[in-house]
């Protein structure tokens, strides 16, 4: 290793400095450089830049310290900036601040927004090329028109000293901040007022009515819940809120799952409806898997479906889905998707020729679920993905079973972070 200040060789150690030429973006919001043939994943950079970075984890990988396959580093100085570099949208996460003091959640905030979407498309394309079998072109990543003040849900943490804030990037250390620039203004204001809280975490939620709710989860509560497991006393029922998509209202728990960007649910509803148009047979049965409180079941009904089953593992979400969709006659089932699909007589019946919507967690549906969905012989599958690698792996399994992706849409629902949402249509 070369010491940038002396040019002399030094041993690999945490805190060592490297001058790096950044060549590409990697999945996860870090960037790729090489040092003496070894890959270095470096934060807060842009492809085309030369940066000075501090090693944080030279022992990543396997083998001895100097034989590791890759290292990790944090940019501390930009030596040759990219034309796409901008002052960080969140000043407290800027490269001028010590890396350990930079809050997480805005790992692309130093990049012009249009170029962020170019880079996200590159990440999606690489995932498709590496894991989905190739031959699939990643779509352009569409914006929403709102790139700041978009977070309707924020999770902050309270440490054992009573400090409140987000975690520092790539750590579990609380970093107090003066403002939350990605959050809705009302959430930012509510966050500024938080003080005197016990150790744990606090969720701030702004639903459609604009009134911020606060959900506190203390560390004592977390530990006690872990010790007693499922047999202990239950928490009081959470407050419910109402979200809207078009003319339809969806009731859910305040801390239940809903899309974070205020435009996201409507955009995804529209994308799924566009891709499935012409593929929904009114006489067939249809499935909405990982269905939450019923967003995409309502999409299926709008497309003419009459026999719809939504499957969700959360009992409270399922109860909300049943109420939200009562006028549509949707059957709401509480079950893990994999178990539901393997349930035989208790599972899906007559789905052949129908449509299936998959909206799995970040880890993806997985091989077993994909195989069981394909065995149902649906006419079309709409897959909503929040992780490009998980999507690509599941697409590879679908393709091996005779289902091809016919169209893809991608959306920048998490501006200034590395996340993106993709919707794919698959048919035989």
N, C-alpha and C positions, 0 to 999 in steps of 0.2 A: 504494500500500500504506500502511496506517496503522500507525505504531509504537504498540504497546499502552501504552507508558509515557508517551508524549507526545501521542498522537493526531494527530501530524503525518504528512504523506506522506513515504515513503522509497522508494528504488529497490529492486527485487527483488534479493536477494543471498543466498547461502548463509549461514545463521546468523541471518537476520532472524526476528523473533518475530511471530506472528499470534495473535489471539484468535479462535477458530473455534467455530461451532455445528455439531456433528456430526449428520448426518441419516440415515446409512445405513451398512451394511457392504458392502464390495466383495469380490470374489473375490480370495483371496490373503492374507486376514487383516489387511487395512487398512480404514480407515473413510473415509467421504466427508463432506467439508465444502466450502463455497464461499466464496471471497473475491473480492468485486467481480466476480462472474459466472464466475470461474475455478474449476475443480474442484481441490481439494486432497486428496490421499490422505494420511491421517494415521494413524500407528500408536498403539497403546496407548490407544485411546479406546472409547467405547460410543455408539451412536445415542441422541440426547437430551441428551448432555452438552455443556457449554461448556468448552473446553480452551485452554490456551496452548501453542502448538507452535512448534518451531524449523524453519525451512525447511532441507532437506537437499539438494534437487535442483531449484532453480527453473528450470533449463534443460531439464527433461524436455519432450519433444514436439518441435515444429519451429518455426522462425522465430526472431526475436530474443528476448532474455530476457524482456521484458515482454509478448510476444505468445504465449508458450507456452500450449498448450491445458490443461495441468494441471501442478500442482506436487506435491512430496512433502514431508512434514513429520513430525517426531517430537514426541509429547506430552512436555512437561517439567513441566506443572502442570495439575491438574484444578481448574477454577474452579467449576463446577457439576456435581457427580457424579450419575451415574445411580443409581437404586435398585438396579440389578443389579451395581454395582461391589462387589468384594470385595478384601481384601488378596490380592496376587498369590500363587498357589499355590507359585510359586518366588520366594522373597524377593529373590533376586539379579536377577530380571527385573522388579522392581516399578518403577513410574513414578517413585518417589523416587530411584532410582539414575540416574546419568548415562546417556543413551541409548547412548553408545558402549560402555558397560560392561554392558549388558543382554544376557544370552545369548539366542540364538534357539531356536526350537522350542516355545515356549509362548506364542504370540502372542494367545491368548484367555484366558490364565490369570488375568486380572484380572476376569473376568466370572463370575457365578454359573453353575454347570454347566447348570442347566435352561435358562437364557437363552442360553447358548452354542448349544444345540441348536435353539432358536428361530431364532437368527441363521443357523445353517448351513442350515436349511430355507429361509430367505429367499434365501440365495445360490444354492441349488439351483433354487428356483422362478424366480429371475431368469434363470439360465442357460437353463432350459427355455423360458421365454417369449421370450428374445432369439434363441436359436440353434436350438431344436428345432421351431419353427413354431407354438408356442402350443397351448393346449387340453389340456395335460398338468399334472395337479396333483402337486406334490411331496409325498411322504409325510412324516409326522413322522419325525424322526431318533431312532432308538432307542439307548439306552445299553446298556452291557455289564454294569453293576454294579460295575465296577472303573475308577475315574477317576484314581487316583494309583498310583504304583509299578507301572505297566503296561508300560513299555518293556522288552522282552526283548532288544532290540538297540540299541546306542548307538554312534555314531561320534564320536570325539574327534580333535582335531588337535594336532600338535606343531609349534610354529613354530621359526624359526632360532635363537631364544634358549633353546629347550628347554621353553618353557611348554606345558602340556597343558591342554586344555579344549575346550568347544564354540566355534564361531564366534559372535561377536556378531551380533545380529539384523541381517539384510540386509547382511552384510559377510563378508569372508574374514579377519577379524582374530581371533586366538585370545583368549578370555577365560577365565582360570582361575576356577573356582568351587569353593565349599566343599562343595556337595552336588548331587546329581542327583535331584530329587524325583520326576520322572516315571519314573525307571528302577526296575527291580526292586532290592530291597535288596542282593542279592548283587552286582549290577552296580555300584551306588553304592559299595559297599565296595571292589570291585576298582579302580574309577576313582580312589579316594582314594590308592591305593598306587602309581599310575603315576608314575614319575620316571626321569630319566636316559635318556630315549628319543631316538633320532635324529629329525630333521625328517621329517614325514610325517603319517600318520594311524593310529589304532588303533581297531579294532572290538572291542567287548565283546559277547558273545553268551551268553545263558542259555537253552539248549534245555530240553526237557521233563525232563531228569534233574537240573536245578538247578545243574549245575556250569558256572561261567563259563569260556568260552574267550576267548582273546585273539588277534587277527589283526593283525599289524603290517605296514603298507605304508609303506616309507621313501620320502622324496623322491628319493634317489639311485636307488632301484629304479624309481620311476615314470619318471624322466628316461631312464634306460638302456633301459627297456622301450619308451618312445616312439621312441628312436633306432633300435633294432634291428628294431622292428615285429614282424611275424609270424615272421620267419626266425630270431630269436634263440633262445637256450636257454630252455626252459620252466621256470617255477617248479615246485618240488616239489608233488606232489599235496596239496591241502589236507586237513586233518582232516575227518572226517565226523561228523555228529551225527544224532540220531533225534528226530523230532517225532511226536506222536500226535493223531489225530482219531478219536474214538470208539474202536473196537477195532482200528483200522488204524494201522500205523506207516509213517512216511515217512523214508527216509534221504536226506540232502542234505549238501552241503558246508557247513562251519561258516559260511563267508561267503556262502553261496548265498541265494537269495531265499526267505523265509518271512514270513508275516504277523507284525507286531511285537507286537501286543496278544495276550496269551496266550489270549483267548477268540475271536480273530478268525477263525481257520481254521474252527473248528466252527460259528460263526455264519454264515459265508458258505456253507459246505457245506450247512447246513440251509436257508438262504434259496434257494439254487439248486435244491435238491431239492424244496422246497415249490412253487416257481414252475414247474418242469418236470414235476411230477407229472401224469400223464395225457397227456403229450406225447412220451413215449419209446417208440417202437415197437421191440419186440425184434428184428424182422426187418429193420430198416433199419440203415444205417451212421451213425455219429455222430462228431463232431469236437470235440476239446478243444484250442482254439487259444491260443497263449501258455501252454502247459500246465504249465510248470515241472516239478516232480518228481511230478506226477500227482494232485494233490488232487481236481480236478473230474472226472477220468476215473473215479476211484473213486466219485464221486457218481453219474455216469451208470450205472455198473455196478450200483450199489445200486438204481437205478430200473428195472433190467431190461435194460439195453443189453448186447449181446454183441459187436457189431462196433464197436470204439472205436479211433480213431486220435488220439494226442496229438502236438502239434507244438510244438517249442520250439527256439530258436536256439542255446542253450547246449549244447554236446556233453555236458558232465558232467551237467547237469541231466537231459538226455534219457536218459543211461545209468542215472541213479538212478531215473527214472520207469519204465524198462523193468524194473528189478529190483523196485521197489516194487509194480508191478502185474502181475508175472509170473503170479500165480495167476488173474488176470482175463482173460488173453489179449489185453491191450491192445498195439497196435502203437505204438511210440514212434519218432518221426521227428525227426531233427535238421535243421532248416531254418528260414529266415525265413518267417514266415507268408505274407507277400505273394508270395514266390517259390513256396512250396508250392502256393498256390491257383492260380497261373498255370502250373503245371508240366505241364498236360495229362495224358498217360498216367501220369506219375509222381505226379500229385496225387490229390485225393480222388475216389473213385468211388462212385456209388450213394448219395449223401447225401440225395437227395430223399426227403422224408418222415421224415428223422431229425432229431436235435437237434444244435445247434451251441452250444458255450460259448465266449465270448470274454472273456478276462481280460487286456486289453492294458496296456502301460505308461501312465504318466501322460499322455502325448501323445495317447492314444486309438488306435483301430484305423486311422482315416483312410479317405478316400473310396474308394481303390482296393480295400482289403481288404473294406470294407462291400459294395461292388458285387459283388465276387467271391463273398462269402458269400451274398448275396441270389440270385445266379445259380444257386447249388446247389439252391435251392428247398427249404430245410429246413422241417419242420413247426413248429419253434419255435427261438428263439434266446434264450439267457440271456447277458446282457452284464453283466460285473462291472467297475465303474468306480471309480477313485480320484480322478478329477477331474471336477467337474460340467460345466465348459464343454466339455471333450473329449467327454464323454458326450452332451451336448446336440447338438453338431455331428454326431456319428455317428448319433444318433437322427433328425436331419433327413434325412440321406442314406437311412437305412432307410425312412423314411416316404415319401420320394419314389419308392421302389422297391416300395411296396405293403406294407411291414411296419409294424405299429402297436404301440406299447408298451401292453400290456394290464395290467401291474401293475409297481409299483416298490416296493422296500424300501430304506431308508437306515439306516446304522449309524454311530454315533459311535465309531469304532475308534481315534481319535487325540484323546482328551480333552485340552482346554486348548490344542490347536492348531487351525488353521482347516481341517484336512483332514477329509474324511468319505468313506465308501464307499457306493456305490449299486449295487443289482442290479436290472436291468430284464428283463422277459419280453416278447419280440416275437413276433407271429405275423402271418400274412397276414390 
